[in-house]
Amino acid sequence: GGQAIAADEEAQCNPEVQAQICEKIQHAVDISDVFNKVAIHRHRASSKTLAFAAHRIARYCRLRRTDTSATRRAARWNALIADIQRGLPNLDAQSLTDVSWSLAVVGHREPRVLSAICHQVYGRVEEMAPANIAITVWSFATLNYRDDLVMKRINRQALARLGEFEAQSLANLSWSMATMRFKDDVLMHHVAKESMFKMHNFSAQHVANTAWAYATLGRRAGSLFTALEGRALELLGDESVDFCPLDLALCAWAFAWLDHAGPNAPLLQGIARTALRRMPEFSTQQLANMLWGFDHANYRDDGFYVELARWCCSRPLRFWNRANGEEMVSIMTALKPYAAGQQGWTDLEQLFSSTVLRPLGDFLRQENTSEGYSQGLRRMRTYHAGALYSSWLFKSLGVAYIGDADDARTRPSVDELVDFY
């Protein structure tokens, strides 16, 4: 409850003093220790030094993979960010990037702070290195914050300097544009060309994020995907490469979504082999995205699906409790043709029926408006029952289900309905 200590402006302008404070922050043993160092030296620390402290805290959060909510709510963190915000005009391009990245890692989405950072970035983007540009855009995308005026200026600067962008910066830029759904066809065209030149430096994550970005934006980019597939196959063939479940899932989904992968695609074969080795690491979302891609591409490998079905049937209930309806539909639809006789499959189908199909049927039986239906389905995160379970859903709704429209036995009935309507 004492009086605030006046800022020591002489110390704040002294490079040696700031280097000493940064060294103390650098050697802090944990997040709490960083906060303690900031509290001790706050009146002597420059805006750049405070930005360094925020970056150090964010690094601890990222490296230790800790839940950032406690840090984000901490009074000391919010006081630190408030001090940094007041000193934003004094930060150089690197420090601005560090602050943006720190906010993204901690998940601190405060519009006033982000707007102030955007104001500074708009006027300083020409001072930014390509890596700074890519990290700053990545930070805004991660925080789901979009300022179109700033993005257009950043994109113009990026376009003029793409030759200086390394593989990671190119992948980050692509991912960010797709995450923000920011449409810039000219930039994405040239990013694709530059990525092809530097494909030999792409990691598994770079391949997956770039493929996902172009698929999400609906850009077919055939030459780029040919290069991405070649690099992916090279990496999948090296067991020392960390082609993690998320990267496997994104590649399967992206290549299938744009019809760049068919039933016998070597890429899907490589993904399937690697996936079986890493199944214990998959989340339900990653499993669903990968299987959706395989199913959409009509990929056929009985041994793969049988082994995967066996693994899914052995999962405890808590594993499936994390899955939403859409994920369960993708998983169950892909595995059903191969799961007959698998121990635990009946129990898994019953779980699917009770948690996804029956609630969907109950909801559709209720009288509603078109907007009400849309909102309800979004809340349920279930939009359909899947090709192999729609007959059950129709039956529960009292609707006659005549079967597969491509089946010769049902085609006359389908044609009759089409002619009628």
Buried (B, 14 or more C-beta within 10 A) or exposed (E): EEEEEEBBEEBBEBEEBBEBBBEBBEEBEEBBBBBBBBEEBBBBBBBBBBBBBBBBBBBBBBEEEEEBEEBBEBEBBBBBBEBBBEBBEBBBBBBBBBBBBBBBBBBBBBEEBBEBBBBBBBEBBEEBBBBBBBBBBBBBBBBEBBBEEBBBBBBBBBBEBBEEBBBBBBBBBBBBBBBBEBEBEEBBBBBBEBBBEBBEEBBBBBBBBBBBBBBBBEBEBEEBBEBBBBBBBBBBEEEEBEBBBBBBBBBBBBBBBBEBBEEEBEBBBBBBEBBEEBBEEBBBBBBBBBBBBBBBBEBEBEEBBBBBBBBBBEBEEEBBEEBBBBBBBBBBBBBBEBBEEBEBBEEBBEBBBEBBBBBBBEBBEEEEEEEEEEEBBEEBEBEBBBEBBBBBBBEBEEEEEBEEEEEEEBBEBBEEEEEEE
